C-alpha cells in the first residue's frame, strides 16, 4: 500500500496536485474520489486532465447532470459523478469499458464501485481555501 498526502492552499495548488496525479496515471486505473460538496474534487479532476494532456482541461466540469464526461488526452479520461444516481445503478454505467483506453475518475465514489482495487483520493476541507488530499494505492 502506498499513501501520499498533499496540502493545497488554493484551487490552483489543487490543479497542480491533480496534474501530478494525471502525469503518473496509467490506463486501467480507477480513481475513487471522496469529499464533501465544495471540497475541490472537480478542481482536482481538472488537474488530472491537464496532466493527461487533455487540451481543453480548463473546461472540465462536474458531470453532475450528465453523469459521465469523456476527455481525450494521451489516453481517455472518463470522469463520472455518482451524486445523482442510486448505488444499484452504478453497474449499469459499464465503466469497465473505459479501462482499456484510459482511466476512470469517480466523484462521490461512496455510492459504490464494482472494483476493490481503486486508488482512493480523499479531499478534506481543512480551512477556507486549504485542503488535505490523501491518495492511497492498494
N, C-alpha and C positions, 0 to 999 in steps of 0.2 A: 504494500500500500504506500502510495506517495501522497503527501499532504503539502500543499503550498498555500501560504497566506499572503494577502496583499492588503494594503490600506490605500484607499482612494480618498483624496480630499476635494475632488471636483469631478464634474461629469467628464471633462477632458482626460483626467487621470484614469477614470473608469474605461474610456475608449482605449487608452494606451494599454491597460491591463488586458482588455479583450483582444487587442491587436497581437499581443504576445501569445495569447492562447491560440488565436487563429493561425498564426505562423507555425505553430507546433502541432496543429490539428492533423489527424490522419484519417483518411477515408475509413468508413465503418464505425467511427466513434459516435457515441450518443452522449450529449452534454445535458444533464438534468439540472435546471436552474430552480432554485428555491429562494424565496424572499417575499416580503410583504409588498403590497401595492405601493408604487413610488420609490422602491429601493434602488432602482437603477438596472434592472435586469435587461431591459431593451437597450440601454446605453452600452452595456457590456456586449450584447449581440452585435451592435453596430461596429464595435471594435473588432470582434471576431471576424465579421465580414470584411473589414478593412485588411486584417491580417491574412485573410484568404484570397486577397486580390480582387474582391468584388469592386468593379469600377465606380459604382454609384452607392457606396456603403452609407453615405450620409442620408440616403433616402430609405434605409432600412427602418421599418416601423413595426410595432407590435401587431401581430395578426389576430388581435382580439376578436374581430368580427369575421375575418376570412378564415380563421383557424390555422392556416398554413400559407407561408410565402416561400418561394424558391428564388435563390440568388445564384448567379453564375460567377465564379471566380476561378481560381486554379482548380477547384472542384466545386461541386454543388453544395450550397448551404441550404438546408431545409430548416426553416425557422417556424416553430409550432408554438401556439399559445393554447393551453388547455383550460383557461379560466372559465370559458362559457360552455364547456361540454361536460357531460356526466362521465364518471370513471368507466362505466361499461361501454362507452363509445370510443375510447382510445384505440382499441384494437381495430376498429373499422377504418382508421386513418391509414393503415398499411404503411407505417413509417419505415419498415424494414426495406421497402423498395428503394429508398434513397441511400442506403448504406453502401451500395456498390459504387456509387458515383460521387459520394461526398460524406458529409456529416449531418447529423440531426441535432438541433439545439431546441430544447423544450422548456418554455416558460410555464410555470405552475405545474411542475412535474409531480407535485404531491398528489395530483389526481390519479396517478398510477401509470407506470410504463410496463410494457411487456418484457423488458430485459432486466437482468440483475446486475450486469457489469457496466453500468453507466458511469460516466465521470460526473461526480456531483459538484455543483457550484452553489454555495450558499452566499447570498448577498444580504448583509445585515446593516441596517441603518444605525450608525454609532454617533451621529451628530447631524447638524443641519445639512452639511454638504459632505460629511465623512461617511465612508462605507468600509466595512470589513468584508473582504471577499476571500472565502476559503474554498479551495479546489481539492477534491480528493479523488485520486485514481486508484481503483482497486485492482 
